[in-house]
Amino acid sequence: MPRRPLPLLTEENAFFWTSGADGRLRFQRCDACSALIHPPQPVCRHCRGHGLTVAEVAGTGTLISFTVNERFSSPGLPAPFVVARVAIDEDPRVRLTTNVVGCEPSELRLGMRVEVVFEQVEDVWLPLFRPCTEQPESRDALPADDPSPEQVKALVRPPLGSERFEHRAALTGTGASRIGRRLGVPPLALTVEACENAVADAGLTLDDIDGLASYPGGGITAGMGEGGITALESALGIRPAWHNGGMETFGPTGSVIAAMLAVAGGLARHVLCFRTVWESTFTQQLRDGRRTMASPDRVSDDAAWRSPFGASSAAIALAQNAQRHFHEYGTTRETLGWIALNQRANAALNPEAIYRDPLTMDDYLSARTITTPFGLYDCDVPCDASVAVVVSAVDAARDLPKPPVLVEAVGTQVIERMEWDQSTATHEPHVLGQSAHLWTRTDLTPHDVDVALLYDGFTFNCLSWLEALGFCGIGEAKDFLQGGKNIARDGVLPVNPHGGQLSHGRTHGMGLLREAVTQLRGEGGPRQIGGARTAVASAGGLTPSGILLLRADA
């Protein structure tokens, strides 16, 4: 088996990756406030001080989350193996992604005391951890997040005035390509198909489009894009007055929020936004040998702190957060199961959905484990599909054949740490801050929402959004989801009536936004939520997210 991927040693990080040569763990420390800084930075994020030195620490900490990856091996790490996060004693705000060794996975408990043990691989000393010989009889509460879920609201930046840019934009058209598993269709062909359908749905022609926006932009491989703005403009000859594409935005539907800013600012009248995935075909081509993916000998940037320990997937990261939620609030696998069952029941009424067969709780609980506590049905469905949305200036929107869907508010503020392992531990990172931001930009409340389209790349994403948006209290999802009635189509908060990403397919948030428009137009057919006038659509899985609060035109 090939060795683990190793970090690329740089002037900034070499002290950390080589400190194990003498058996001691070291971090950056701020001279002004004594905070430990990890990953290394040129400035202290806590006091903004520039005096930073390298400090030796005891090498002990607390096990604050872990997952047992049972399904997929990683280079140098045959499954099953344990990926964990350890809070360092000298500053528990600092967490190390690592592997736990020296015990059976069944012996691990959150709150265990652990100590560092180094494994040398070439010129790198990887800090692994093992349980300390002596364990306290009673475990204290785990180190709290900074900020905690209860502290997030106090950090929201208030609106700058009474006017809202959101009210100058509207969603006027949506479209989708065919959707399925391993379609074998070139991704750009799917994009063109969705875009042509969205423009026609808006009652426009391609000549009316004067803006283009996409996520994640060009240059993205591994089945996650078609080439971005460059590829689509080359195909259709739009000649946009404004365009935007990239990953560092408000989640996969960030292109839509960016387009709203463009039309509100007068840079465009009608912006075509699109998102294309073809992961299932790409994966099949890898298996068939028609494509190859080079694995770098050394990894850099943020991935360097996780990949050596097999923590390169969103599943492994979020599984640890889910387990922490279980620990803190008594959540169970059945709690997550009600989300999977709800999405599947809804998908049965959607002819586009990939998985429509009935799903029972027994089916859910007995499915193969992917990485604890996630099983097969906690994970969304990789697929081939494209979804497009037209954003128009609101005055132009009312001249179109179909009534526009208006934007009441958006939530975009980043409050939590950006790095997966340094961010919120009890929920999906980047749902709490953006949710709190949303409700400061409107007079509406969670009680006014008729239907919720919540990002469900994993069941735990959906649970996190339910709590963060205030549809139930923090830690109350277990009771709110019990039996699945509250989130059913006839419940107090219908969730993902098209089947969500768990059953309809992984369309990376844009499918959720399209369904929100469908519901507010009353075009949902047998899955239509009666009287739906207000909807919330969220997107983002471990990335900075975005939320749109939408309403039907009066």
VOGU-3710 file (C-alpha; in Angstrom, 3 decimals, decimal comma):
1> mprrplpllt> 0,000/0,000/0,000  1,311/3,507/-0,794  2,344/5,678/2,123  0,250/8,450/3,555  0,218/11,780/1,697  2,694/14,063/3,420  2,595/17,817/3,941  4,769/20,049/1,811  7,305/21,549/4,211  7,561/25,331/4,053
11> eenaffwtsg> 9,256/28,032/6,080  5,955/28,631/7,854  5,116/25,045/8,870  8,415/23,135/9,048  8,753/23,752/12,795  5,472/21,894/13,385  6,057/18,906/11,118  9,636/18,344/12,299  9,180/19,097/15,993  8,633/15,417/16,723
21> adgrlrfqrc> 12,311/14,771/16,034  12,944/15,374/19,735  9,558/14,044/20,832  8,048/17,452/21,631  4,962/19,100/20,127  5,224/22,786/19,191  2,869/25,552/18,071  3,046/29,227/17,301  2,311/31,359/20,372  1,328/35,023/20,489
31> dacsalihpp> 3,694/37,036/22,686  0,956/39,548/23,506  -2,004/37,358/24,533  -0,365/33,893/24,868  -2,850/32,319/22,461  -1,688/29,341/20,436  -2,076/29,895/16,704  -2,857/26,968/14,427  -2,445/26,642/11,504  0,557/29,004/11,533
41> qpvcrhcrgh> -0,208/32,612/10,595  1,711/35,901/10,301  -0,590/37,500/12,895  -2,616/36,479/15,949  -6,304/36,237/15,055  -7,297/36,931/18,675  -5,453/40,183/19,452  -4,005/40,962/15,975  -0,528/41,025/17,501  2,480/40,399/15,258
51> gltvaevagt> 4,878/39,060/17,873  4,766/35,298/17,333  7,219/32,683/18,545  7,375/28,890/18,495  6,480/27,343/21,861  6,787/23,819/23,181  3,643/22,295/24,733  3,088/19,263/26,915  1,618/17,187/24,083  -1,564/16,276/25,960
61> gtlisftvne> -5,151/17,099/25,189  -8,788/16,047/25,140  -10,491/13,874/22,551  -13,355/16,113/21,363  -14,577/14,152/18,321  -13,779/11,076/16,273  -15,143/8,871/13,531  -14,327/5,326/12,481  -13,960/5,260/8,711  -15,137/1,781/7,783
71> rfsspglpap> -15,773/2,066/4,050  -12,933/3,713/2,140  -9,225/3,195/2,615  -6,836/6,124/2,336  -3,222/5,901/1,129  -1,251/4,364/3,976  -4,418/3,872/6,030  -6,407/0,720/5,253  -9,997/0,842/6,505  -11,115/0,786/9,221
81> fvvarvaide> -9,186/3,608/10,840  -9,953/6,371/13,331  -9,826/10,065/12,466  -10,106/12,355/15,465  -9,785/15,903/16,714  -7,843/16,700/19,841  -8,128/19,970/21,786  -4,708/20,998/23,083  -4,486/21,550/26,850  -2,628/24,877/26,734
91> dprvrlttnv> -5,295/26,430/24,445  -8,338/24,212/23,744  -9,393/26,516/20,913  -6,646/24,779/18,929  -7,665/21,389/17,565  -5,459/18,910/15,740  -6,841/16,513/13,189  -5,061/13,239/13,866  -5,343/9,470/14,171  -5,868/7,713/17,492
101> vgcepselrl> -3,627/4,700/17,984  -2,875/2,254/20,785  -6,449/1,147/21,472  -9,480/-0,392/19,818  -12,020/2,043/18,309  -14,676/0,615/20,621  -12,668/1,858/23,630  -12,777/5,509/22,575  -14,959/7,987/24,428  -15,293/11,709/24,013
111> gmrvevvfeq> -13,507/13,506/26,801  -10,694/10,951/27,015  -7,268/12,279/27,924  -4,771/11,620/25,131  -1,055/12,181/24,580  1,008/12,692/21,466  3,111/9,947/19,913  5,006/10,712/16,735  5,284/8,609/13,611  8,168/9,506/11,339
121> vedvwlplfr> 7,569/9,229/7,602  10,548/10,450/5,608  11,283/14,010/6,827  7,924/14,479/8,573  6,943/13,586/12,131  3,172/13,063/12,204  1,575/13,825/15,600  -0,696/10,886/16,412  -2,397/10,446/19,785  -2,998/7,566/22,164
131> pcteqpesrd> -5,064/7,368/25,366  -3,222/8,427/28,493  -2,582/5,657/31,006  -4,529/7,485/33,706  -8,042/8,671/32,917  -10,214/10,836/35,196  -13,077/9,024/36,905  -15,548/11,667/35,701  -15,061/13,655/32,551  -15,542/17,404/32,508
141> alpaddpspe> -17,573/19,130/29,820  -15,805/19,217/26,479  -14,137/22,474/25,455  -16,737/24,851/24,045  -16,615/26,275/20,551  -15,412/29,840/20,123  -17,937/31,253/19,513  -20,482/28,864/20,968  -23,848/28,493/19,192  -25,393/30,749/21,831
151> qvkalvrppl> -22,794/33,484/21,250  -23,091/33,707/17,466  -26,005/36,153/17,355  -24,049/38,762/19,300  -21,436/38,823/16,509  -23,826/39,541/13,631  -23,159/42,828/11,864  -26,366/44,908/11,751  -27,788/46,145/8,427  -26,210/49,390/7,227
161> gserfehraa> -29,555/51,037/6,530  -33,235/50,417/5,874  -32,852/49,708/2,149  -32,155/46,149/1,030  -30,452/45,282/-2,234  -32,421/42,024/-2,177  -35,631/43,896/-2,963  -34,238/45,104/-6,294  -33,801/41,575/-7,665  -36,102/38,662/-8,479
171> ltgtgasrig> -35,835/35,061/-9,649  -37,618/34,829/-12,989  -36,676/31,492/-14,507  -35,321/28,069/-13,573  -34,276/25,120/-15,659  -32,580/21,781/-15,347  -30,932/19,293/-17,623  -31,680/15,625/-17,543  -30,490/14,115/-14,242  -29,206/10,633/-13,550
181> rrlgvpplal> -26,395/8,322/-12,617  -23,550/7,877/-15,122  -25,325/9,584/-18,018  -22,113/9,761/-20,042  -23,100/13,192/-21,380  -20,424/15,911/-21,718  -20,892/18,301/-18,789  -21,036/21,405/-20,987  -23,918/19,837/-22,897  -25,798/19,479/-19,587
191> tveacenava> -25,066/23,129/-18,778  -26,367/24,368/-22,130  -29,494/22,242/-21,714  -30,255/23,691/-18,251  -29,495/27,258/-19,304  -31,694/27,107/-22,389  -34,533/25,707/-20,255  -34,127/28,425/-17,603  -34,097/31,254/-20,151  -37,208/29,862/-21,851
201> dagltlddid> -38,917/29,447/-18,478  -38,317/33,155/-17,811  -39,887/34,095/-21,144  -36,578/35,460/-22,415  -34,145/34,650/-25,206  -30,410/34,182/-24,887  -29,975/37,620/-26,463  -31,707/39,118/-23,407  -29,062/37,681/-21,052  -26,421/40,286/-20,204
211> glasypgggi> -24,792/38,598/-17,195  -23,352/35,180/-16,319  -22,559/33,745/-12,887  -21,329/30,308/-11,860  -20,024/28,208/-9,008  -17,287/26,959/-8,720  -15,927/28,700/-11,794  -13,448/27,343/-14,317  -10,507/25,055/-13,767  -12,377/22,641/-11,477
221> tagmgeggit> -12,024/18,943/-12,284  -13,149/15,655/-10,699  -16,669/15,934/-12,085  -17,470/19,173/-10,288  -17,858/21,601/-13,204  -17,992/22,124/-16,940  -15,401/24,882/-17,283  -17,278/27,840/-15,844  -18,036/31,160/-17,500  -15,319/30,684/-20,113
231> alesalgirp> -16,793/27,401/-21,345  -20,412/28,571/-21,480  -19,668/31,920/-23,118  -17,580/30,152/-25,705  -20,489/27,814/-26,440  -23,349/30,341/-26,487  -21,718/33,668/-27,376  -23,560/35,641/-24,672  -21,098/38,599/-24,560  -22,026/39,442/-20,929
241> awhnggmetf> -21,754/42,961/-19,555  -21,032/41,384/-16,176  -19,779/37,970/-15,136  -18,631/36,205/-11,987  -17,393/32,734/-11,095  -15,486/31,156/-8,235  -15,566/29,077/-5,070  -14,942/31,705/-2,398  -18,533/32,862/-2,281  -21,774/32,211/-0,403
251> gptgsviaam> -21,928/28,472/-1,013  -22,954/26,803/-4,280  -25,833/29,273/-4,742  -23,454/32,178/-4,158  -23,628/32,852/-7,871  -27,273/33,838/-7,422  -26,522/36,283/-4,600  -23,677/37,754/-6,653  -26,095/38,135/-9,583  -28,578/39,930/-7,324
261> lavagglarh> -25,873/42,447/-6,434  -25,149/42,945/-10,138  -28,736/43,701/-11,120  -29,285/45,827/-7,988  -26,217/47,861/-8,963  -27,305/48,301/-12,560  -24,544/46,206/-14,131  -27,002/43,786/-15,728  -30,743/43,226/-16,241  -30,932/39,460/-16,601
271> vlcfrtvwes> -28,163/37,228/-15,204  -27,983/33,528/-15,992  -26,600/31,495/-13,060  -25,649/27,835/-13,434  -24,195/24,854/-11,575  -23,175/21,571/-13,194  -21,990/18,287/-11,687  -21,048/15,025/-13,411  -19,455/13,148/-10,558  -21,015/9,775/-11,272
281> tftqqlrdgr> -19,761/9,671/-14,867  -16,335/10,982/-13,837  -16,019/8,281/-11,164  -17,014/5,584/-13,637  -14,417/6,838/-16,114  -11,777/6,619/-13,384  -12,759/3,023/-12,713  -12,663/2,212/-16,432  -9,230/3,766/-16,817  -10,494/6,436/-19,243
291> rtmaspdrvs> -9,395/9,155/-16,826  -6,651/9,424/-14,260  -6,165/11,611/-11,232  -2,636/12,236/-10,088  -2,189/12,042/-6,330  0,368/14,638/-5,259  3,388/13,356/-3,394  3,056/16,314/-1,004  -0,096/18,237/-0,056  -0,178/21,922/0,728
301> ddaawrspfg> -2,420/24,672/2,084  -5,362/23,711/4,294  -5,404/20,081/3,108  -1,910/19,552/4,535  -3,338/19,585/8,066  -5,917/16,863/7,341  -4,922/14,663/4,403  -1,981/12,900/6,124  -4,510/11,476/8,585  -7,061/10,332/5,987
311> assaaialaq> -9,403/13,244/6,718  -9,794/14,476/3,175  -13,539/13,993/2,675  -16,541/15,993/3,808  -18,044/12,780/5,182  -15,202/12,284/7,665  -15,298/15,913/8,758  -19,063/16,106/9,256  -19,307/12,666/10,854  -17,196/14,000/13,706
321> naqrhfheyg> -19,541/16,970/14,134  -22,541/14,662/14,084  -20,995/12,473/16,767  -20,334/15,557/18,875  -23,988/16,587/18,489  -24,986/13,098/19,635  -22,784/13,501/22,693  -23,956/16,993/23,636  -27,680/16,729/22,948  -28,642/13,048/22,963
331> ttretlgwia> -29,223/12,887/19,218  -29,416/9,365/17,772  -29,075/7,654/14,431  -32,872/7,442/14,325  -32,961/11,248/14,516  -30,977/11,442/11,284  -33,001/8,593/9,867  -36,220/10,612/9,916  -34,579/13,108/7,553  -33,558/10,371/5,104
341> lnqranaaln> -37,021/8,813/5,231  -38,743/12,152/4,671  -36,635/12,950/1,610  -37,288/9,510/0,115  -41,052/9,747/0,683  -41,075/13,120/-1,076  -38,956/11,830/-3,949  -41,611/9,198/-4,673  -43,769/12,048/-6,011  -41,007/13,557/-8,160
351> peaiyrdplt> -40,418/11,821/-11,506  -36,990/13,491/-11,775  -35,671/11,945/-8,544  -32,975/9,288/-8,849  -34,095/7,210/-5,842  -37,880/6,822/-5,469  -38,307/3,381/-3,907  -39,724/3,315/-0,352  -37,230/3,505/2,514  -37,970/2,238/6,016
361> mddylsarti> -36,203/2,937/9,270  -34,986/-0,673/9,282  -33,523/-0,136/5,813  -31,799/3,005/7,018  -30,347/1,516/10,202  -29,183/-1,732/8,577  -27,412/-0,102/5,621  -23,639/-0,409/5,497  -21,625/2,010/7,587  -19,582/4,623/5,719
371> ttpfglydcd> -17,913/6,469/8,594  -19,515/6,452/12,039  -22,200/7,536/12,710  -23,033/7,877/8,975  -24,474/4,994/7,017  -25,200/4,780/3,305  -28,508/6,666/3,478  -27,004/9,575/5,396  -25,105/10,498/2,220  -26,479/12,254/-0,831
381> vpcdasvavv> -26,554/10,804/-4,332  -23,681/11,663/-6,713  -25,194/12,333/-10,107  -24,882/14,082/-13,458  -27,032/17,192/-13,765  -27,088/20,924/-14,330  -29,426/23,517/-12,830  -29,770/27,133/-13,938  -31,563/30,168/-12,500  -32,263/33,554/-14,074
391> vsavdaardl> -31,935/36,591/-11,802  -33,583/39,768/-13,116  -33,954/43,355/-12,029  -37,321/43,504/-10,277  -38,777/46,179/-12,570  -37,925/44,079/-15,624  -39,198/40,934/-13,929  -42,773/42,143/-13,748  -42,918/42,478/-17,530  -42,267/38,752/-17,994
401> pkppvlveav> -44,941/36,057/-18,519  -44,580/34,303/-15,161  -44,866/36,026/-11,794  -41,421/36,632/-10,306  -40,229/35,099/-7,063  -39,038/37,933/-4,846  -36,062/37,875/-2,508  -36,893/38,993/1,022  -33,413/38,617/2,528  -30,108/36,783/2,334
411> gtqviermew> -27,738/35,487/5,020  -24,042/35,586/4,172  -21,935/36,639/7,163  -18,943/34,491/8,125  -18,676/34,246/11,924  -17,210/30,780/12,458  -13,664/29,694/11,625  -13,090/28,814/7,967  -10,976/25,698/8,560  -13,033/22,534/8,945
421> dqstatheph> -11,293/21,247/12,042  -10,969/24,623/13,809  -14,611/25,634/13,296  -17,892/24,790/15,007  -17,780/21,244/16,402  -21,440/20,660/17,287  -23,057/21,604/13,956  -22,113/21,845/10,323  -19,714/24,803/10,187  -21,068/27,946/8,547
431> vlgqsahlwt> -24,746/27,490/9,235  -25,027/29,332/12,560  -23,551/32,664/11,477  -25,280/32,886/8,130  -28,624/31,915/9,671  -28,343/34,578/12,361  -27,407/37,132/9,702  -30,488/36,277/7,613  -32,997/37,140/10,325  -31,453/40,594/10,899
441> rtdltphdvd> -32,328/41,564/7,310  -36,077/40,948/7,485  -39,081/41,428/9,724  -40,169/37,864/9,008  -39,446/35,071/11,482  -39,022/31,288/11,212  -42,755/30,927/11,919  -43,510/32,711/8,625  -41,729/30,090/6,476  -44,093/27,765/4,602
451> vallydgftf> -41,517/25,422/3,060  -37,804/24,855/3,720  -35,262/23,736/1,154  -32,327/22,801/3,358  -28,944/21,628/2,133  -28,707/17,888/2,750  -25,411/16,671/1,383  -25,657/14,552/4,527  -28,599/14,140/6,879  -26,610/16,042/9,485
461> nclswlealg> -26,393/19,108/7,237  -30,177/19,291/7,229  -30,375/18,866/11,006  -27,850/21,673/11,470  -29,874/24,057/9,305  -33,083/23,251/11,185  -31,506/24,301/14,473  -29,462/27,205/13,121  -32,432/28,813/11,360  -34,531/28,603/14,505
471> fcgigeakdf> -37,109/26,064/13,361  -36,258/24,325/16,621  -33,864/25,259/19,403  -30,182/24,379/19,534  -30,010/20,748/20,602  -33,761/20,201/20,122  -33,716/18,462/16,745  -34,154/15,027/18,319  -37,591/15,959/19,625  -38,528/18,059/16,583
481> lqggkniard> -37,704/15,262/14,130  -39,134/12,374/16,156  -41,504/10,415/13,941  -40,823/12,687/10,957  -44,240/14,366/11,143  -43,027/17,947/11,609  -40,993/17,967/8,377  -43,432/15,998/6,225  -45,333/17,645/3,374  -48,321/18,145/5,682
491> gvlpvnphgg> -46,205/19,019/8,726  -45,478/22,314/10,434  -42,378/22,791/8,248  -42,312/20,797/5,005  -38,662/20,085/4,141  -37,272/19,337/0,675  -40,529/18,268/-1,001  -38,683/17,242/-4,194  -36,570/14,662/-2,348  -33,516/16,768/-1,553
501> qlshgrthgm> -29,989/15,768/-2,436  -30,431/12,549/-0,457  -32,908/11,137/-2,982  -33,364/13,583/-5,877  -29,601/13,900/-6,423  -26,577/15,964/-5,469  -27,150/19,161/-7,433  -25,124/21,207/-4,941  -27,793/23,526/-3,638  -29,093/24,849/-6,955
511> gllreavtql> -31,656/22,058/-7,109  -32,955/23,222/-3,736  -33,291/26,789/-5,008  -35,072/25,597/-8,129  -37,556/23,665/-5,971  -38,179/26,747/-3,825  -39,155/28,681/-6,968  -41,324/25,768/-8,121  -43,183/25,705/-4,801  -43,739/29,471/-4,630
521> rgeggprqig> -45,126/29,416/-8,177  -47,492/26,586/-7,264  -45,992/24,319/-9,928  -45,091/21,350/-7,708  -47,831/19,039/-8,953  -48,506/16,130/-6,551  -45,744/17,306/-4,190  -46,990/20,920/-4,053  -47,211/22,390/-0,557  -50,588/24,045/-0,275
531> gartavasag> -50,530/27,804/0,274  -46,758/28,104/0,052  -45,939/31,821/-0,052  -42,575/31,993/1,743  -39,586/29,672/1,385  -36,052/29,467/2,659  -33,275/27,879/0,582  -29,836/27,159/2,016  -26,651/25,902/0,398  -23,213/25,047/1,642
541> gltpsgilll> -21,572/21,953/3,023  -18,559/22,842/5,181  -17,941/25,890/2,989  -19,064/29,440/3,737  -22,737/29,173/2,988  -25,546/31,333/1,708  -29,249/31,475/2,511  -32,090/33,060/0,555  -35,475/33,887/2,049  -37,940/34,017/-0,830
551> rada> -41,572/35,045/-1,196  -44,191/34,846/-3,871  -45,135/38,101/-5,587  -48,256/39,604/-4,039
//
